[in-house]
């Protein structure tokens, strides 16, 4: 199947409201074919709502979006034939075996028995389920269920794969295995992957580009390396016992300091010469009469980028905040029904 010349995923002023709650507040987005795009943000930021709109499981309130060249509002059936989706809420039936679930998924996509058998062998090997494929799903570990869900999303060889927090709750070994499978899918099959995650290291490890979403808006976008370079080559972080704002102006006056941000009891000082300036920073803090509890020099992380663009550390917003109503009757077949989840999983 030839890919259209447009972007694999595109959105313009995409919005979704639930009553007075604007879960997605006007997103502009382009993901190219063959790209791994990391959608990064804490719970309640609008990640899952965005994914459900792009997958045609939730109607859009306003704006527009296309997936695989088709309009999410007017052509949901065309999109569903071309995407695979592994959502947080799995539709796996624990009473069936993994093989039975894969066979059912293939039938839902209209594949014949021979195609299902051929593709089942491919995906079983790809996601490393092994002999457990003939065991009942309720005997699977959390990591095995995640891998089966991934296999189900791949049975019809989708052009575009949506993974909504695929490693949440997994142990480090299982998380690493899922990362390897995502890389292999992209490398060997050229699959476009839209990956939402709560894990900074996951986005840093896997994504070609990252979009940071907060409050329903994309606040920053770029490669992980480019985003971190925006902070500066080095970062001096000072934790103080007192008000950091009282020392911020003195630090900004130091030649070579690019930016100073304060947050709670912390100062983050961006500079291209951290090693050469850390002593001056210590002297300036001492001269302001602000007791320093720690002073460290390091390179920027995605958490530093998140702090710069949103004013808060990533994990501070990572509470169980609902993004909106669980069901909706939008114009693109927008209710998240059980049949919706099975067709698009």
KESE-656976 format. One line per 3 residues: number of its first residue (from 1); for each residue x, y, z of N, C-alpha, C, CB. Coordinates in steps of 0.2 Angstrom, whole numbers, always signed. Glycine has a CB too. Layout:
% residues N
NUM> X,Y,Z,X,Y,Z,X,Y,Z,X,Y,Z  ...
***
This chain:
% residues 345
1> +4,-6,+0,+0,+0,+0,+4,+6,+0,-5,+0,+6  +4,+10,-5,+8,+16,-6,+5,+22,-1,+8,+19,-13  +10,+25,+2,+8,+30,+7,+7,+37,+3,+14,+32,+12
4> +2,+40,+6,+0,+47,+3,+6,+51,+4,-6,+50,+6  +6,+57,+0,+12,+61,+0,+11,+66,+6,+12,+66,-6  +6,+66,+9,+5,+71,+15,+8,+68,+21,-3,+72,+16
7> +9,+71,+27,+11,+69,+33,+7,+63,+35,+12,+74,+38  +10,+58,+39,+7,+52,+41,+1,+54,+46,+12,+48,+45  +3,+59,+50,-2,+62,+55,-2,+70,+55,-1,+59,+62
10> -7,+73,+54,-7,+80,+54,-13,+83,+58,-7,+83,+46  -12,+88,+61,-18,+91,+65,-17,+99,+65,-18,+89,+72  -23,+102,+64,-23,+110,+64,-28,+112,+69,-24,+112,+57
13> -26,+116,+74,-31,+119,+79,-36,+113,+82,-35,+124,+76  -33,+108,+83,-37,+102,+86,-39,+103,+93,-33,+95,+85  -45,+103,+94,-48,+104,+101,-53,+99,+103,-52,+111,+101
16> -53,+97,+110,-58,+93,+112,-60,+96,+119,-56,+86,+113  -67,+97,+120,-69,+99,+127,-74,+94,+130,-73,+106,+126  -74,+94,+136,-79,+90,+140,-83,+95,+145,-76,+84,+144
19> -88,+97,+142,-92,+102,+146,-88,+108,+146,-93,+100,+154  -86,+111,+152,-81,+117,+153,-74,+115,+153,-83,+121,+159  -72,+109,+153,-65,+107,+153,-63,+106,+146,-64,+100,+157
22> -57,+110,+144,-54,+110,+138,-48,+105,+138,-52,+117,+135  -49,+99,+137,-44,+94,+137,-38,+95,+132,-47,+87,+137  -40,+96,+126,-35,+98,+121,-37,+105,+118,-35,+92,+115
25> -33,+110,+118,-34,+117,+117,-32,+120,+111,-31,+120,+123  -31,+116,+106,-29,+119,+99,-22,+117,+97,-29,+126,+100  -21,+110,+95,-15,+107,+94,-13,+108,+86,-14,+100,+96
28> -7,+110,+84,-5,+109,+78,+1,+104,+78,-2,+116,+75  +0,+99,+73,+5,+93,+73,+6,+91,+67,+2,+88,+78  +12,+89,+65,+14,+85,+59,+19,+80,+61,+17,+90,+54
31> +17,+73,+59,+22,+68,+60,+23,+64,+53,+19,+62,+65  +29,+64,+51,+31,+61,+45,+31,+54,+45,+38,+64,+43  +30,+51,+39,+30,+44,+38,+37,+41,+40,+29,+42,+31
34> +37,+35,+44,+43,+32,+46,+46,+35,+52,+48,+33,+40  +43,+40,+55,+45,+44,+61,+43,+40,+67,+43,+51,+61  +47,+41,+73,+44,+39,+79,+43,+46,+83,+49,+34,+84
37> +37,+47,+85,+36,+54,+88,+34,+53,+95,+30,+57,+84  +37,+56,+99,+36,+55,+107,+31,+61,+109,+42,+55,+111  +26,+59,+112,+21,+64,+115,+21,+64,+122,+13,+62,+112
40> +24,+69,+125,+27,+68,+132,+23,+73,+136,+34,+70,+132  +20,+71,+142,+17,+75,+146,+14,+71,+152,+11,+79,+143  +12,+74,+158,+10,+71,+164,+2,+69,+163,+10,+75,+170
43> +0,+65,+167,-8,+64,+167,-12,+70,+167,-10,+59,+173  -17,+70,+163,-21,+76,+163,-19,+81,+158,-21,+79,+170  -13,+80,+154,-11,+85,+150,-15,+85,+143,-4,+84,+148
46> -18,+80,+141,-22,+79,+135,-19,+74,+130,-22,+86,+132  -14,+70,+133,-11,+65,+128,-16,+60,+126,-5,+61,+132  -19,+56,+130,-24,+51,+128,-30,+54,+124,-26,+47,+134
49> -32,+59,+126,-38,+62,+122,-36,+64,+115,-40,+69,+126  -30,+66,+114,-27,+68,+107,-27,+61,+104,-20,+71,+108  -24,+56,+107,-23,+50,+103,-30,+47,+101,-20,+45,+108
52> -35,+47,+106,-42,+44,+104,-45,+48,+98,-46,+45,+110  -44,+55,+98,-47,+58,+92,-43,+56,+86,-46,+66,+93  -37,+56,+86,-33,+54,+80,-35,+47,+78,-25,+54,+81
55> -36,+42,+82,-38,+35,+81,-46,+35,+79,-37,+31,+87  -49,+40,+79,-57,+40,+78,-61,+37,+83,-58,+37,+71  -58,+36,+89,-62,+34,+95,-65,+39,+99,-57,+30,+99
58> -64,+45,+97,-67,+51,+101,-68,+57,+96,-63,+53,+107  -74,+59,+96,-75,+65,+91,-71,+71,+93,-82,+66,+91  -70,+75,+87,-66,+81,+89,-72,+87,+90,-62,+83,+82
61> -70,+92,+94,-74,+97,+95,-73,+103,+90,-73,+100,+102  -67,+104,+88,-66,+109,+82,-59,+108,+80,-67,+116,+85  -57,+111,+74,-51,+110,+71,-51,+104,+66,-46,+108,+76
64> -46,+102,+64,-46,+96,+59,-39,+92,+60,-46,+99,+52  -40,+86,+58,-34,+81,+58,-35,+76,+52,-34,+78,+65  -29,+74,+50,-29,+68,+45,-24,+63,+48,-27,+71,+38
67> -25,+57,+46,-21,+51,+48,-21,+47,+42,-24,+47,+54  -14,+45,+39,-13,+42,+33,-17,+45,+27,-16,+34,+34  -17,+52,+28,-20,+55,+22,-28,+56,+22,-18,+52,+16
70> -31,+53,+27,-38,+53,+28,-41,+57,+34,-41,+46,+28  -47,+60,+33,-49,+65,+38,-52,+61,+43,-55,+70,+34  -51,+63,+50,-53,+59,+55,-60,+60,+56,-49,+61,+62
73> -63,+66,+54,-70,+67,+55,-75,+64,+50,-71,+75,+55  -72,+63,+44,-76,+61,+38,-75,+54,+36,-76,+66,+33  -69,+52,+37,-66,+45,+34,-63,+41,+40,-61,+46,+29
76> -67,+40,+45,-64,+35,+51,-63,+28,+48,-69,+36,+57  -67,+25,+44,-66,+19,+42,-60,+18,+38,-72,+16,+38  -58,+22,+34,-52,+22,+30,-46,+22,+35,-51,+28,+25
79> -46,+26,+40,-41,+27,+45,-40,+20,+48,-42,+33,+49  -45,+17,+51,-45,+12,+55,-42,+6,+51,-52,+10,+58  -42,+5,+45,-39,+0,+41,-32,+1,+41,-42,+0,+34
82> -29,+7,+42,-22,+8,+41,-18,+9,+47,-21,+14,+36  -21,+9,+53,-18,+10,+59,-18,+4,+64,-21,+17,+63  -14,+4,+68,-14,-1,+74,-14,+3,+80,-8,-6,+74
85> -17,+1,+85,-18,+5,+92,-17,+0,+98,-25,+9,+92  -13,+2,+102,-13,-1,+109,-14,+4,+114,-6,-5,+110  -20,+4,+117,-22,+9,+122,-20,+7,+129,-29,+11,+121
88> -21,+12,+133,-20,+10,+140,-25,+5,+143,-20,+16,+145  -31,+6,+141,-36,+1,+143,-37,-5,+137,-43,+5,+143  -34,-10,+139,-33,-16,+134,-40,-19,+134,-28,-21,+137
91> -41,-22,+128,-48,-25,+126,-46,-33,+126,-51,-23,+120  -41,-35,+129,-39,-42,+129,-44,-46,+134,-32,-43,+131  -46,-52,+131,-51,-56,+135,-46,-62,+138,-56,-60,+130
94> -46,-62,+145,-42,-66,+149,-44,-73,+148,-42,-64,+156  -50,-75,+146,-52,-82,+145,-50,-85,+139,-60,-82,+146  -47,-81,+134,-45,-84,+128,-37,-85,+128,-47,-80,+122
97> -35,-89,+124,-27,-89,+123,-25,-83,+119,-25,-96,+120  -19,-82,+119,-16,-77,+115,-17,-78,+107,-8,-76,+116  -16,-84,+105,-18,-86,+98,-25,-85,+96,-16,-93,+97
100> -29,-86,+101,-36,-85,+99,-38,-77,+98,-41,-88,+104  -35,-73,+103,-36,-66,+102,-33,-63,+96,-32,-63,+108  -27,-66,+94,-24,-64,+87,-28,-66,+81,-17,-66,+87
103> -31,-72,+82,-35,-74,+76,-42,-70,+76,-37,-81,+77  -45,-68,+82,-51,-64,+82,-49,-57,+79,-53,-63,+89  -43,-54,+81,-41,-48,+78,-41,-48,+71,-35,-45,+82
106> -38,-53,+68,-37,-54,+61,-44,-54,+57,-33,-60,+59  -48,-58,+60,-55,-58,+57,-59,-52,+57,-59,-64,+61  -58,-48,+63,-61,-41,+63,-58,-36,+57,-60,-38,+70
109> -52,-38,+55,-49,-34,+50,-51,-37,+43,-42,-33,+51  -55,-42,+43,-57,-45,+36,-51,-50,+33,-58,-40,+32  -46,-52,+37,-41,-56,+34,-44,-63,+34,-35,-56,+39
112> -41,-67,+28,-43,-74,+28,-39,-78,+32,-43,-76,+20  -41,-84,+33,-37,-89,+37,-30,-89,+36,-40,-96,+37  -28,-90,+29,-21,-91,+27,-17,-84,+29,-20,-92,+20
115> -20,-79,+28,-16,-72,+29,-15,-72,+37,-20,-66,+27  -20,-74,+41,-20,-73,+48,-14,-78,+51,-27,-75,+51  -14,-84,+48,-9,-89,+50,-2,-86,+49,-10,-95,+47
118> -1,-83,+42,+6,-80,+41,+7,-74,+45,+5,-78,+33  +3,-70,+46,+4,-64,+50,+5,-65,+57,-1,-59,+49  +1,-70,+60,+2,-72,+67,+9,-75,+68,-3,-78,+68
121> +12,-79,+64,+19,-81,+65,+23,-75,+65,+21,-86,+59  +22,-70,+61,+27,-64,+61,+26,-60,+67,+25,-60,+55  +20,-59,+69,+20,-55,+75,+22,-58,+82,+13,-52,+76
124> +20,-65,+82,+22,-69,+88,+30,-68,+89,+20,-76,+87  +34,-69,+83,+41,-69,+84,+43,-62,+85,+44,-71,+77  +40,-57,+82,+42,-50,+83,+41,-48,+90,+37,-45,+79
127> +36,-49,+94,+35,-47,+101,+37,-52,+106,+28,-45,+102  +40,-58,+104,+43,-62,+108,+38,-65,+114,+49,-59,+112  +33,-68,+111,+28,-71,+116,+30,-78,+117,+21,-70,+113
130> +32,-81,+111,+34,-88,+112,+29,-93,+113,+39,-89,+118  +30,-99,+117,+25,-104,+118,+19,-101,+122,+28,-110,+122  +20,-96,+126,+14,-93,+130,+8,-91,+125,+16,-87,+134
133> +9,-91,+119,+4,-89,+114,-2,-94,+115,+6,-89,+107  -1,-100,+117,-6,-105,+117,-9,-105,+125,-4,-111,+115  -7,-101,+129,-9,-101,+136,-15,-96,+136,-4,-99,+141
136> -19,-97,+141,-24,-92,+142,-21,-85,+145,-30,-94,+148  -24,-80,+142,-22,-73,+144,-22,-71,+151,-25,-68,+140  -26,-74,+155,-26,-72,+162,-21,-75,+166,-33,-74,+165
139> -17,-79,+162,-10,-82,+166,-4,-78,+164,-9,-89,+163  -5,-73,+160,+0,-69,+157,+2,-63,+163,-1,-65,+151  +9,-62,+163,+11,-56,+167,+9,-50,+164,+19,-56,+168
142> +10,-44,+167,+8,-38,+164,+12,-36,+158,+9,-32,+169  +19,-38,+158,+23,-37,+152,+21,-41,+146,+30,-38,+154  +18,-47,+148,+16,-52,+142,+10,-49,+139,+15,-59,+145
145> +5,-46,+143,-1,-44,+141,+0,-38,+136,-6,-42,+147  +5,-34,+138,+7,-28,+134,+10,-30,+127,+12,-24,+138  +14,-35,+127,+16,-38,+121,+11,-41,+117,+22,-43,+122
148> +6,-44,+120,+1,-47,+116,-4,-41,+113,-4,-52,+120  -5,-36,+117,-9,-30,+114,-5,-27,+108,-10,-25,+120  +2,-27,+109,+6,-24,+103,+5,-29,+97,+13,-24,+105
151> +5,-35,+98,+4,-40,+93,-2,-39,+89,+5,-47,+95  -8,-39,+93,-14,-38,+91,-15,-31,+86,-19,-37,+96  -11,-26,+88,-11,-20,+84,-8,-21,+78,-9,-14,+89
154> -4,-26,+77,+1,-27,+71,-2,-32,+66,+8,-28,+73  -7,-36,+68,-9,-42,+64,-10,-40,+57,-15,-45,+67  -13,-34,+56,-15,-32,+49,-10,-27,+46,-22,-28,+49
157> -4,-27,+48,+2,-23,+46,+0,-16,+44,+4,-27,+39  -1,-12,+50,-3,-5,+49,+3,-1,+47,-6,-3,+56  +1,+4,+43,+6,+10,+41,+8,+14,+47,+3,+14,+36
160> +3,+15,+52,+4,+19,+58,+2,+16,+64,+0,+26,+57  +6,+16,+69,+5,+13,+75,+5,+18,+81,+10,+7,+77  -1,+18,+85,-2,+22,+90,-1,+18,+97,-9,+26,+90
163> +4,+20,+101,+5,+17,+107,+4,+22,+113,+13,+14,+107  -1,+21,+117,-3,+25,+122,+0,+23,+129,-11,+26,+122  +6,+26,+131,+9,+24,+137,+10,+16,+137,+5,+26,+143
166> +14,+13,+133,+14,+6,+132,+18,+3,+138,+17,+4,+126  +22,+6,+142,+26,+3,+147,+24,+5,+154,+33,+5,+146  +18,+9,+155,+16,+11,+161,+15,+5,+166,+10,+15,+161
169> +18,+5,+171,+17,-1,+176,+21,-7,+175,+10,-3,+176  +26,-7,+170,+30,-13,+169,+36,-12,+173,+31,-13,+161  +39,-18,+174,+46,-18,+177,+51,-16,+172,+47,-25,+180
172> +57,-14,+174,+62,-11,+170,+64,-16,+164,+69,-10,+174  +64,-23,+166,+66,-28,+160,+61,-28,+155,+67,-35,+164  +54,-28,+157,+49,-28,+152,+49,-22,+148,+42,-29,+156
175> +50,-16,+152,+50,-10,+148,+55,-10,+143,+51,-4,+153  +61,-12,+144,+67,-12,+140,+65,-17,+134,+73,-15,+143  +61,-22,+135,+59,-27,+129,+54,-23,+125,+56,-33,+132
178> +50,-19,+127,+45,-16,+123,+49,-10,+119,+39,-12,+128  +54,-7,+122,+58,-2,+118,+61,-6,+112,+63,+1,+123  +64,-11,+114,+67,-15,+108,+62,-17,+102,+71,-21,+111
181> +56,-19,+104,+51,-20,+99,+49,-14,+95,+45,-24,+103  +48,-9,+99,+47,-2,+95,+52,-1,+90,+45,+3,+100  +58,-1,+92,+64,+1,+88,+64,-4,+82,+70,+1,+91
184> +63,-10,+83,+63,-15,+77,+57,-14,+72,+63,-22,+80  +51,-13,+75,+46,-11,+71,+47,-5,+66,+39,-10,+75  +50,+0,+69,+52,+6,+65,+57,+5,+60,+53,+12,+70
187> +62,+1,+62,+68,+0,+58,+67,-5,+52,+74,-3,+62  +63,-11,+54,+63,-16,+49,+57,-15,+44,+62,-23,+52  +51,-12,+47,+45,-11,+43,+44,-4,+41,+39,-14,+47
190> +48,+1,+44,+46,+8,+42,+40,+10,+45,+46,+9,+35  +37,+7,+50,+31,+9,+54,+32,+16,+57,+29,+4,+59  +27,+20,+55,+26,+27,+59,+24,+25,+66,+22,+32,+55
193> +27,+28,+71,+25,+26,+78,+23,+33,+81,+30,+22,+81  +17,+34,+84,+15,+39,+88,+15,+37,+95,+8,+42,+86  +20,+39,+100,+21,+36,+106,+19,+41,+112,+28,+33,+107
196> +14,+40,+116,+13,+44,+121,+16,+41,+127,+5,+45,+123  +19,+45,+132,+23,+42,+137,+23,+47,+143,+30,+40,+135  +23,+44,+149,+24,+48,+155,+32,+48,+157,+20,+46,+161
199> +36,+44,+154,+43,+43,+156,+47,+47,+151,+44,+35,+155  +51,+51,+154,+56,+56,+151,+61,+51,+147,+59,+60,+156  +64,+46,+151,+69,+42,+147,+66,+38,+141,+72,+37,+152
202> +60,+37,+141,+57,+33,+136,+57,+37,+130,+50,+31,+137  +55,+44,+130,+55,+48,+125,+62,+50,+122,+51,+55,+127  +66,+51,+127,+73,+52,+125,+76,+46,+122,+77,+54,+132
205> +75,+40,+124,+78,+34,+121,+75,+32,+114,+77,+28,+125  +68,+33,+113,+65,+31,+107,+64,+36,+101,+59,+27,+109  +62,+42,+103,+59,+47,+99,+64,+50,+94,+54,+52,+103
208> +62,+51,+88,+65,+55,+83,+64,+62,+85,+63,+54,+76  +58,+64,+86,+56,+70,+89,+51,+70,+95,+52,+74,+83  +51,+75,+99,+46,+75,+105,+42,+81,+105,+51,+75,+111
211> +36,+80,+106,+31,+86,+108,+30,+86,+115,+25,+85,+103  +31,+91,+118,+29,+92,+126,+22,+95,+126,+34,+96,+130  +17,+92,+129,+10,+94,+130,+9,+96,+137,+5,+89,+127
214> +6,+102,+138,+4,+104,+145,-2,+108,+144,+10,+108,+148  -7,+106,+148,-13,+110,+148,-17,+110,+141,-12,+117,+150  -16,+104,+138,-19,+104,+131,-16,+107,+125,-26,+106,+132
217> -10,+110,+126,-6,+113,+121,+1,+110,+121,-6,+120,+122  +3,+110,+114,+10,+108,+113,+15,+114,+115,+11,+105,+106  +18,+114,+120,+22,+119,+122,+29,+119,+119,+23,+119,+130
220> +32,+114,+117,+39,+113,+114,+39,+107,+110,+44,+113,+119  +43,+108,+104,+43,+102,+100,+50,+102,+97,+38,+102,+95  +53,+96,+96,+60,+95,+92,+63,+89,+94,+64,+101,+94
223> +69,+88,+91,+72,+82,+93,+74,+82,+101,+79,+80,+89  +75,+77,+104,+77,+77,+111,+84,+81,+112,+78,+70,+114  +88,+80,+107,+95,+84,+108,+94,+91,+107,+100,+81,+103
226> +89,+93,+102,+88,+100,+101,+85,+104,+107,+84,+101,+94  +80,+100,+109,+76,+103,+115,+81,+104,+121,+70,+98,+117  +85,+99,+122,+90,+100,+128,+95,+106,+126,+94,+94,+129
229> +97,+107,+120,+102,+112,+118,+99,+119,+119,+104,+111,+111  +92,+119,+119,+89,+126,+120,+90,+128,+127,+81,+125,+119  +91,+124,+132,+93,+126,+139,+100,+129,+139,+92,+119,+143
232> +104,+126,+135,+111,+128,+136,+116,+122,+136,+113,+132,+142  +122,+123,+135,+127,+117,+135,+127,+114,+142,+134,+119,+133  +127,+118,+148,+128,+116,+154,+122,+119,+159,+135,+118,+157
235> +121,+116,+164,+116,+118,+169,+119,+118,+176,+109,+114,+168  +119,+123,+179,+121,+123,+186,+114,+124,+190,+126,+129,+188  +114,+119,+195,+107,+119,+199,+109,+120,+206,+104,+112,+198
238> +106,+125,+209,+108,+127,+216,+101,+126,+220,+110,+134,+217  +101,+122,+225,+96,+121,+230,+98,+125,+236,+94,+114,+232  +93,+130,+238,+94,+135,+243,+89,+134,+249,+94,+142,+240
241> +91,+136,+255,+87,+137,+261,+84,+144,+261,+91,+134,+267  +79,+145,+258,+77,+152,+257,+73,+153,+251,+82,+157,+259  +72,+160,+250,+69,+162,+243,+74,+163,+238,+65,+169,+244
244> +74,+158,+233,+79,+159,+227,+78,+165,+223,+78,+153,+223  +73,+169,+223,+72,+175,+219,+77,+180,+222,+65,+177,+219  +78,+180,+228,+83,+185,+231,+90,+185,+228,+83,+185,+239
247> +91,+179,+225,+98,+178,+223,+98,+178,+215,+101,+172,+225  +92,+178,+212,+92,+177,+205,+95,+183,+201,+85,+176,+202  +94,+189,+203,+96,+195,+199,+104,+195,+200,+94,+201,+202
250> +107,+193,+205,+114,+193,+206,+117,+188,+201,+116,+192,+213  +114,+183,+201,+117,+177,+196,+116,+180,+189,+113,+171,+197  +111,+183,+187,+110,+185,+180,+115,+190,+178,+103,+188,+179
253> +118,+194,+183,+123,+199,+182,+130,+196,+180,+123,+204,+187  +131,+190,+181,+137,+186,+180,+138,+186,+172,+138,+179,+183  +143,+188,+170,+145,+187,+162,+145,+180,+161,+151,+191,+161
256> +142,+178,+155,+142,+171,+153,+136,+167,+155,+148,+167,+156  +132,+170,+160,+125,+166,+162,+120,+168,+157,+123,+168,+169  +117,+163,+154,+112,+164,+148,+105,+165,+151,+112,+158,+144
259> +104,+161,+156,+97,+161,+159,+97,+159,+166,+92,+157,+155  +93,+162,+170,+92,+159,+177,+84,+158,+178,+95,+164,+183  +82,+152,+180,+75,+151,+182,+75,+149,+190,+72,+146,+178
262> +69,+151,+193,+68,+149,+200,+62,+145,+200,+68,+155,+204  +62,+140,+205,+56,+136,+206,+57,+133,+213,+56,+130,+200  +52,+135,+217,+52,+133,+224,+59,+135,+227,+51,+125,+225
265> +63,+130,+230,+69,+132,+233,+75,+130,+228,+70,+128,+239  +74,+131,+222,+79,+129,+217,+80,+134,+212,+77,+123,+213  +87,+135,+210,+89,+140,+205,+92,+135,+199,+94,+145,+207
268> +90,+136,+193,+93,+133,+187,+96,+138,+183,+87,+129,+183  +103,+137,+182,+107,+142,+179,+110,+139,+172,+113,+145,+184  +108,+142,+167,+110,+139,+160,+116,+143,+158,+104,+140,+155
271> +121,+140,+155,+127,+143,+153,+131,+138,+148,+132,+145,+159  +135,+141,+144,+139,+137,+140,+146,+135,+143,+141,+141,+133  +147,+138,+149,+154,+136,+153,+152,+135,+160,+158,+142,+152
274> +149,+129,+161,+147,+128,+168,+153,+127,+173,+143,+122,+168  +158,+124,+170,+164,+122,+175,+168,+129,+176,+169,+118,+171  +168,+134,+172,+171,+140,+173,+168,+145,+177,+173,+143,+166
277> +161,+144,+178,+157,+149,+181,+154,+146,+188,+151,+151,+177  +155,+140,+189,+152,+137,+195,+154,+140,+202,+152,+130,+196  +161,+142,+202,+164,+145,+208,+161,+152,+208,+171,+146,+207
280> +160,+156,+203,+157,+163,+203,+150,+162,+206,+157,+166,+196  +146,+157,+204,+139,+156,+206,+139,+155,+213,+136,+150,+202  +144,+151,+216,+144,+150,+223,+146,+156,+227,+149,+144,+225
283> +150,+160,+224,+152,+166,+228,+146,+171,+228,+158,+170,+224  +143,+172,+222,+137,+176,+222,+131,+174,+226,+134,+176,+214  +130,+168,+227,+125,+165,+232,+127,+167,+239,+124,+158,+231
286> +133,+166,+240,+136,+168,+247,+135,+175,+249,+143,+165,+248  +136,+179,+244,+136,+186,+245,+129,+189,+245,+139,+190,+239  +124,+185,+243,+117,+187,+244,+114,+184,+251,+113,+184,+238
289> +118,+181,+254,+116,+178,+261,+111,+173,+260,+113,+184,+265  +111,+169,+255,+106,+163,+254,+110,+157,+255,+103,+163,+246  +108,+153,+260,+112,+147,+262,+110,+142,+256,+109,+144,+268
292> +116,+139,+254,+115,+134,+248,+116,+127,+251,+121,+135,+243  +111,+123,+250,+111,+116,+252,+114,+111,+247,+104,+114,+254  +114,+113,+241,+118,+109,+236,+119,+113,+230,+114,+102,+234
295> +125,+111,+226,+126,+115,+220,+129,+110,+215,+131,+121,+222  +126,+109,+210,+128,+104,+205,+129,+106,+198,+123,+98,+205  +133,+103,+194,+134,+105,+187,+132,+99,+183,+141,+107,+186
298> +128,+99,+178,+126,+94,+174,+124,+96,+167,+121,+89,+177  +123,+92,+163,+120,+93,+156,+112,+93,+157,+122,+88,+151  +109,+97,+153,+102,+97,+153,+98,+91,+151,+99,+103,+149
301> +92,+90,+154,+88,+84,+153,+81,+86,+150,+87,+80,+160  +77,+81,+148,+71,+83,+146,+66,+86,+151,+67,+77,+143  +68,+84,+158,+64,+87,+163,+66,+95,+164,+66,+83,+170
304> +72,+96,+162,+74,+104,+162,+70,+107,+157,+82,+104,+162  +69,+104,+151,+66,+107,+146,+58,+108,+148,+66,+103,+139  +56,+103,+151,+49,+103,+153,+48,+109,+159,+46,+97,+156
307> +53,+110,+163,+53,+115,+168,+53,+122,+165,+58,+114,+173  +57,+122,+160,+58,+129,+156,+51,+131,+153,+64,+129,+151  +48,+126,+149,+42,+128,+145,+36,+128,+149,+42,+123,+139
310> +35,+125,+155,+29,+124,+158,+29,+127,+165,+27,+117,+159  +36,+129,+168,+36,+131,+175,+36,+126,+180,+31,+137,+176  +36,+120,+179,+35,+115,+184,+39,+109,+181,+28,+113,+185
313> +42,+105,+186,+45,+99,+185,+40,+94,+182,+49,+96,+191  +42,+89,+178,+38,+84,+174,+34,+80,+179,+42,+80,+170  +37,+78,+185,+33,+73,+189,+29,+77,+194,+38,+69,+193
316> +29,+83,+194,+25,+87,+199,+18,+87,+196,+27,+94,+200  +17,+86,+190,+10,+86,+187,+7,+80,+186,+10,+90,+181  +11,+74,+188,+9,+68,+186,+5,+64,+191,+16,+64,+186
319> -1,+68,+193,-6,+65,+197,-11,+62,+193,-8,+69,+202  -16,+58,+196,-22,+55,+193,-27,+60,+191,-24,+49,+197  -26,+65,+186,-31,+70,+185,-35,+67,+179,-27,+76,+183
322> -41,+67,+179,-45,+65,+173,-45,+70,+168,-52,+64,+175  -44,+67,+161,-44,+71,+156,-51,+73,+153,-40,+68,+150  -56,+70,+155,-63,+72,+153,-67,+66,+154,-62,+74,+146
325> -73,+66,+151,-78,+61,+152,-75,+55,+148,-85,+63,+149  -76,+48,+150,-74,+42,+147,-77,+41,+141,-74,+37,+152  -83,+43,+140,-87,+42,+133,-89,+48,+130,-93,+37,+135
328> -90,+48,+124,-92,+54,+120,-95,+52,+113,-86,+59,+119  -100,+55,+111,-104,+54,+105,-102,+59,+100,-111,+53,+106  -96,+59,+98,-93,+64,+93,-95,+62,+86,-86,+65,+94
331> -93,+66,+81,-96,+65,+74,-92,+60,+71,-95,+71,+71  -86,+57,+73,-82,+52,+69,-83,+46,+73,-75,+54,+69  -89,+44,+74,-90,+37,+78,-87,+38,+85,-87,+32,+74
334> -88,+44,+88,-83,+46,+93,-84,+42,+100,-84,+53,+95  -89,+38,+101,-90,+35,+108,-85,+29,+108,-97,+32,+108  -81,+29,+114,-76,+24,+115,-80,+18,+117,-71,+26,+120
337> -83,+14,+112,-86,+8,+114,-82,+2,+114,-92,+7,+109  -84,-4,+117,-80,-10,+116,-79,-12,+109,-84,-16,+120  -84,-11,+105,-82,-13,+98,-77,-9,+95,-89,-13,+94
340> -77,-2,+96,-72,+2,+94,-65,+0,+96,-73,+10,+97  -64,-2,+102,-58,-3,+105,-55,-10,+101,-58,-5,+112  -60,-15,+100,-57,-21,+97,-55,-20,+90,-63,-26,+97
343> -59,-16,+86,-58,-14,+79,-51,-11,+78,-63,-10,+76  -50,-6,+83,-44,-2,+82,-38,-4,+86,-46,+5,+84  -39,-9,+90,-33,-11,+94,-28,-15,+90,-35,-16,+100
***
